[in-house]
Amino acid sequence: MAKSGSALVLQTALALLAMPGALQAQSEVPAHPENGGPLLFEVKSASLNLREEPSTSAAIVTKLNKGTVLNNLGCERRDGRVWCDVQPLGGGPRGYAAASFLAPPISPHGAVAYGPDDTALRAGQGQFDANGPIKCALRANEALGTCDMGVARIAGGWATVVATHPTGKQRAIYFQNGIAIGADMSQADYTGPFKATKNGDMYRISVGTERYEFPEMVVFGG
């Protein structure tokens, strides 16, 4: 039996909705985070070429494995295809990847980060989303005591945690996608490297001789 025009339209619409996000990604240019777009992308294909320019004929910078998390540095349409300027989270080669093989990653707590990361700015202005105590120590041989903590955060595990020691010394620790990426170390107060581990739901962070311990709910909320 022949389908009516309205039935065909409905069937086509349902078929498009059922197709992978790759096709939909081709029809739209993802916004830059400053304009409300996703902060990150994740590679969804088994392997993806990162190219010097937004073109399939451009030189390949490197190959990205499935699951690689990338910073969204802006996307554009070129020759009928959408390309995104990206760089691996935490550093690495920068280049262009086809948007049809990218999607915003979902954080361990089920959120996706959209819009600019203003956590460092708000933390610097004392505009915290939560406050409380965390464990801390200034010196390597010192038992863990208590610091006052303030955190500015957005969904998806982006946060700036500011610890204030009883001495008044402050330290800001930065998180992206739930990963501790660094601290506000200047040459004047540099005491050693930044290190971070996570065991279960507990972060353990050292900035030179300084040590900090706190649960992931500080970063993700809850």
N, C-alpha and C positions, 0 to 999 in steps of 0.2 A: 504494500500500500504506500502510495506517495505521501510524503510528509508535507504539512502546510508550511507556509513561509515562516510563521511564528515558531513552529516546532523546530525548523531547521536552525533558526537564530538561537533558540534556547540550547539545542544540542551543541552548536558550535561554541557558545559561551561556556558551557559546562566542560567541553573538551579542552578549551584554553586554560580554564582554571585548574584542570587536573594535570596539566603539563608542568614540568619542573620549572623552578624559578629562573632558569637560564633564559627562557624565551621572554619572560616578563622583564628581566634585567636589560635585555636588548632594547626594549621599547621605552625605557625611562633612563634618565641620567641621574644617578644618585647624587644627592646634594652634598656639599662640603659640610663638615661639622659646624662651621660658623653659621651656616644657613639651616641648621637643624638636621643634617645628615648623620649617618652612623659614624662614630669615632673610629671604628675598626671594621675590617673585612676578614673573612676566613676563606682560604682556598678550599673549594668543594670538589675539584677534579683530582684525579690520581696524581697528576703532574701538570704544572702550569708554567708557561714561558713568561719570564719577566723581561721586557724589551726596553731598549734605550729610548724609543719613540713610540707614540700610539699608532703603530702600523704592524701588520703581519710580516712586512718585508724588513722591518728594523732589526738590528742586531740583538741577539739574545744575551742579556746580562747574566742570568742564571736561571735555573729551574726551581720552582717552588713546589714543595710536597703538599699533599692533602693535609689540611688542618693547620697550615702555617697561618699565623695571625699577623695582619698587616695594618699599618696606620693608613687611614683615608686622608690623602693629601689633595684630593680633588679629582673629579671625573669630567670627561668631555666626550662628545660624539665626533668621530672622525671617519669619513668614508662609509657611513651607514652602520658603524659599529661603535659601541660605547667602551671607552678605555678609562682606567683609573690609575692615577699617579699614586704609587704605594711604596711603603718601606716596611720591612719586618719590624714588629714590635720589639723594642729593646735595641734596635740598630741593625744595620746590614745594608746591602746594595739597594739603591732606589731605582725605580723604573716604572714601566707601564704594564698593566695586566688587563686582560679582557674582562669586563664586568660580568659577562654571562657565566663566568666560573667563580664568582665571588658572592658572598652573602655575609651579613652582619653576624658575628658569633654571639652565642647565648652564654652568659656567664654561668658559673656553677650554681647560682641562686636563681637562674631562670630569667634574668633581665638582659636587655640590650641597651647599650649606651648610645644615646643620640645627643646631638648638640655639642657646643664647646665644653672643654674641661676647664671650668672656672674655679676648681677646688683650691688651687694654690692662692688665687687672688682673694677668695673669700676667707681663707684661713689667715692670710696676712692681715686682713681687716678685722679679724676676730669674730667673723660671722660663721659660727660653728653649728653643725646639725646635731651634735651630741657632745657631751662632756662626761668625764669620769676618770677613775684612777687606772693606771697601768703599772706593770712592774718595770723597774729601770735601775741602772747603776751607771755611774760616771767612769769608774776605774775598773780595770780587769780583775783585781783581787778583792773587789768590794761586793758584799752580799747584795742581792736584789732588794731594793726598797720600793717606794711608791712615788710616781710622778703624776701630776695633774695632766689630763689629756683633753684636747679638743680636736674634733674631726669635722672637716667639710667634705662632703661626698656627693656623688651622683650615682644613678643606677649603673649596674654592670661592673662594680668593683673599682671605680675611679675615686680616689680619695687623697687628701692631704691630712696626715696625722701630726699634730703638734704636741710634743711632750715638754712639760716644764718641770725641771728638777727643783728640789727644795732650795738649791742655791740660787735659783732664778734663771739658770741657763736653759735655753730653749733649743729644741731640735725638731725640724720638720722632716717627715718621711713621706715619700710620694709613692702612690700605687696606681697602676694602670691594669685594667682587666683582672684585678685581684692579685697582681704580681707587684711586689716591692721592687721598685726600679732605682731608687736612690734617695739621697738626703741633701739638705742644704749645707753642703760643706764648702767652705771657702779656704783659700790658702792660709789665711790667718789662723784658723782654728782646726786645720787638718791634723788628725791624730792617727790616721790609718785608713785602710780600705773599708768600703761598704760591703757587708755580707748579709744575706737574708735566706732563711730556710722556713719551711712550713711543715709541721708535723701534725697530722690530723687537722684540727681547726685552730691551731696555735702558731702564730708567727713568732719567730725568734730572729732579731735583727741586731747587728752590731755595726757601729760607726766608729772605727778605730777601737778605742778602749771602752766606749759606751755600749751598753746593752739594753735592749728593750724586748719585752714579751707581752703579747696581748692576743685575744681571740679574734677570729675573722669577723665576728659580728661588729667589731669596731669599724671595719672597712665596708662591709656590705649592709650594715644595719640589721634590724630584726630584734 
